[in-house]
Amino acid sequence: MESVFVEHPLLNSPHLVGLILRGARSGEGSVDSGMARLDALLERSDQSASLPREEIRERFERLVLHLSKAKLIEGSSERYTLTDRGRAALEKSPEGFATADLMVYPEYAVFVREEGRSHATSDPHASAFDLGADAFRMAIAQSENPFPPDSADHVAWANGWSSALGNAREESRR
């Protein structure tokens, strides 16, 4: 059974994005080095992670993919570096930002649309619903909906996220 995501300030996307970008700024970053920095922060704050390590790792890997698609970093989860665009984004938001903020980058917007199309069925908004459900399972906060707020895809994504939350809660009661 998957964990129900509980928002944890050190595990939310804006904070992890900041960790990834700051790690890339100081040389070559990696998912492993990001997780080590997170572990050190958790220890210093005398906190523990609310998710299993493998889920945190998946979350890091997914964020690295998203940042790569937005061209803020280049490379892979084993080794990535900060791009000029990434430097500018980090200067603007040194503590990080939500993945929804990546929609300003055309390459990322194309990625989101293409990723959604790969899940599509006969319902034109099914892909957004599926992306929302996947986002919940990847511990992405509902506030990080990547679609414009006034769009049907925004609503479908939110419905997918909420549906996955309901399923996880129902599963945990069994």
Number of C-alpha atoms within 10 A of each C-alpha: 6 13 17 19 18 13 14 14 11 19 22 19 24 23 19 25 25 20 23 27 28 21 20 24 18 10 12 15 25 22 23 15 17 23 18 12 15 19 16 12 14 15 12 9 10 8 12 12 16 16 18 10 11 9 16 20 16 14 22 25 18 16 22 27 17 19 21 22 20 23 20 24 26 19 16 15 18 13 16 23 22 26 17 12 14 22 18 13 17 20 11 11 12 17 15 21 20 19 21 17 13 21 17 10 14 13 14 22 18 14 15 19 14 13 14 20 16 9 14 16 10 7 9 14 19 19 24 31 27 22 24 31 25 16 22 22 20 19 23 24 20 17 10 17 24 24 20 12 10 8 9 14 23 19 19 23 26 26 18 24 27 17 17 21 18 13 13 18 14 10 13 12 6 5
